Amino acid sequence: MAAADDIEAMARRARVPWLTLKRREAIEAWLFVSPTLIGFLIFFLGPLIAVVIYSMSEWNLLSGEQIFVGVANYRDALTENPDFWHVIRNSVIFAIGLVPMNMALALTLAISLSRPRRGVVFFRTVFFAPVVTSAVAWAIVWKFLLQGEGGTVNQLLALVGIDGPNWLREPDWAMAAVIVTRVIKMVGLNMILYIAALQAIPRDYEEAARLEGATGWQVFRMVTWPLLAPTTLIIMVITTIGSFKVFDHIYLMTGGGPENGTLVLAFYVYEQAFEFFNVGYASALAMIMFVIVLVLTIVQLLLRQKGAT
């Protein structure tokens, strides 16, 4: 009798299909996420691991010799190479100049262009057009515009009696010129984000504040600005990360000069890797840049959470 029961149980198990509904749903789920997962492994996690390994080696592209040196590249950058801290200083100056200017201008444009009125679509297009313009073409055009006496900007200034400098060849002006051109190039993206956030704010709040006698500035300060806080955080994080990764404008407009006055971290990584062929040291610099951006992002998120509580 027991043997018959065992045979019957085995027959029931044999009749149960391997590809059950639960298993089929799990397989389908993995198939749906597999493109993103594969892309993450190939284009993010894999290169990140490779950079960590390279940063702990001394690898010269010309000789092809690779020697494990541990944290020597990090020690060299942080304690022995004076150029590194000069580069960090330039990167911080660039970020401090670009982020507030970009956000303030984007918010001003968004407030001006968020309401339906004649010509609003045209002006939105005009201010957003530089975002989709080739960065190479944009930088080259501005390089010609900001030349010395032959530059268009200085020719316009001469019409009102102002003798403009050679913007990209004078240390006191080169960084400011690059920051301004970068702001004009990218402000349209943040403007669109702010416009979307402004249009999502219910008009009932503004109308209620005005019925209580609030002025336009009070409505903005007490109603609009607090409701824009999540969008402002996103814009701040994106713009800050972008400011530390800037490369194309520096490479095409100043080449890190004059007198290394615009030599920022992203361009310094490129210079060490592909001009001096120190891949290991450049990888250590790239990891330092990654950590800086990660820390800045975490700090901004913590400040946002603290402000929300």
Secondary structure, DSSP 4 states (H G I P E B T S, - for coil): -HHHHHHHHHHHHHHS-SS-HHHHHHHHHHHHHHHHHHHHIIIIIHHHHHHHHHHTEEEBTTT--EEE-TTHHHHIIIII-HHHHHHHHHHHHHHHHHHHHHHHHHHHHHHHHSS--TTHHHHHHHHHHHHHS-HHHHHHHHHHHT-STTSHHHHHHHHTT-----TTTSHHHHHHHHHHHHHHHHHHHHHHHHHHHHHHS-HHHHHHHHHTT--HHHHIIIIIHHHTHHHHHHHHHHHHHHHHS--HHIIIIITT-STTTT--HHHHHHHHHHTS-BHHHHHHHHHHHHHHHHHHHHHHHHHHHHHH-
